[in-house]
Amino acid sequence: MRRIALLLTLMIAGPAVAEDTTAQHTPATYINILCSSALNKPDGTAAYFREQIKDVSTQSQSPSSINKTEFDEDEADKVIQTWTSLSKADREKVKTQQQCQDTLHKRYQEG
């Protein structure tokens, strides 16, 4: 009986935990998408990057997904601002996806 109660508790609590985890990863997801786009077009406009982030983040969700994460334009704009605040020389130094992500994570956390 205790096992059944534990199983039911996990089934009920599981989606809530998963939802919170997804919300916490939004900046990292947006940074990852921006870096993919920025390596191809480092001097893209904010509108270009916003559209790329929105398209990729919404396409990556399964149409049958129950807990769909909505596009957070404010969070995307913060990530884009972090990239566009880099000098042109700093943007040109970024040559790999990992280098871009490391740079943006650091700058994003600095605020």
NUBAMI-329096 format. One line per field, with one value per residue (C-alpha): residue in one letter; x, y, z. Coordinates in nm, 2 decimals. Layout:
BEGIN
residuo	(A, ...)
X	(X, ...)
Y	(Y, ...)
Z	(Z, ...)
***
This chain:
BEGIN
residuo	(M, R, R, I, A, L, L, L, T, L, M, I, A, G, P, A, V, A, E, D, T, T, A, Q, H, T, P, A, T, Y, I, N, I, L, C, S, S, A, L, N, K, P, D, G, T, A, A, Y, F, R, E, Q, I, K, D, V, S, T, Q, S, Q, S, P, S, S, I, N, K, T, E, F, D, E, D, E, A, D, K, V, I, Q, T, W, T, S, L, S, K, A, D, R, E, K, V, K, T, Q, Q, Q, C, Q, D, T, L, H, K, R, Y, Q, E, G)
X	(0.00, 0.28, 0.44, 0.11, 0.09, 0.45, 0.39, 0.08, 0.26, 0.54, 0.29, 0.12, 0.44, 0.64, 0.49, 0.51, 0.88, 0.94, 0.76, 0.97, 1.29, 1.18, 1.13, 1.47, 1.64, 1.48, 1.78, 2.01, 1.79, 1.76, 2.14, 2.20, 1.96, 2.11, 2.46, 2.36, 2.22, 2.50, 2.77, 2.61, 2.52, 2.71, 2.58, 2.21, 1.95, 1.76, 1.45, 1.64, 1.76, 1.42, 1.26, 1.52, 1.48, 1.10, 1.09, 1.34, 1.20, 0.84, 0.93, 1.12, 0.81, 0.60, 0.25, 0.11, 0.30, 0.09, 0.31, 0.40, 0.65, 0.54, 0.79, 0.92, 0.99, 1.13, 1.38, 1.47, 1.53, 1.76, 1.96, 1.97, 2.07, 2.36, 2.48, 2.44, 2.61, 2.93, 3.17, 3.20, 3.56, 3.43, 3.15, 3.41, 3.63, 3.35, 3.42, 3.25, 2.91, 3.07, 3.27, 2.96, 2.76, 3.03, 3.07, 2.69, 2.63, 2.90, 2.78, 2.41, 2.49, 2.67, 2.35)
Y	(0.00, 0.24, 0.17, 0.26, 0.59, 0.67, 0.59, 0.81, 1.10, 1.08, 1.07, 1.38, 1.58, 1.48, 1.72, 2.01, 1.95, 1.91, 2.24, 2.43, 2.28, 2.39, 2.74, 2.75, 2.65, 2.92, 3.16, 2.87, 2.75, 3.10, 3.14, 2.82, 2.91, 3.26, 3.13, 2.90, 3.19, 3.43, 3.21, 3.24, 3.60, 3.78, 4.12, 4.02, 4.26, 4.22, 4.14, 3.87, 3.70, 3.73, 3.56, 3.29, 3.22, 3.22, 2.99, 2.73, 2.73, 2.68, 2.42, 2.21, 2.13, 1.83, 1.92, 1.67, 1.80, 1.87, 2.13, 2.36, 2.63, 2.97, 3.19, 3.45, 3.76, 3.95, 3.67, 3.64, 4.02, 4.00, 3.73, 3.93, 4.25, 4.05, 3.95, 4.29, 4.46, 4.28, 4.49, 4.40, 4.28, 4.05, 3.91, 3.83, 3.65, 3.40, 3.11, 2.81, 2.73, 2.65, 2.97, 3.17, 3.00, 3.05, 3.42, 3.48, 3.29, 3.49, 3.82, 3.73, 3.64, 3.97, 4.13)
Z	(0.00, 0.08, -0.26, -0.43, -0.23, -0.32, -0.68, -0.69, -0.52, -0.78, -1.06, -0.93, -0.84, -1.14, -1.39, -1.15, -1.10, -1.47, -1.54, -1.29, -1.45, -1.79, -1.67, -1.52, -1.85, -2.07, -2.08, -2.16, -2.43, -2.58, -2.56, -2.74, -3.02, -3.05, -3.07, -3.35, -3.54, -3.44, -3.58, -3.92, -3.89, -3.61, -3.70, -3.73, -3.60, -3.27, -3.48, -3.67, -3.36, -3.19, -3.48, -3.49, -3.12, -3.14, -3.45, -3.31, -2.96, -3.07, -3.34, -3.09, -2.90, -2.98, -3.11, -2.87, -2.57, -2.27, -2.10, -2.38, -2.29, -2.43, -2.59, -2.34, -2.54, -2.25, -2.17, -2.54, -2.55, -2.25, -2.42, -2.75, -2.56, -2.40, -2.75, -2.91, -2.61, -2.71, -2.92, -3.29, -3.21, -2.93, -3.15, -3.42, -3.17, -3.11, -3.35, -3.19, -3.04, -2.70, -2.70, -2.78, -2.51, -2.25, -2.34, -2.33, -2.01, -1.83, -1.96, -1.90, -1.53, -1.49, -1.58)
***
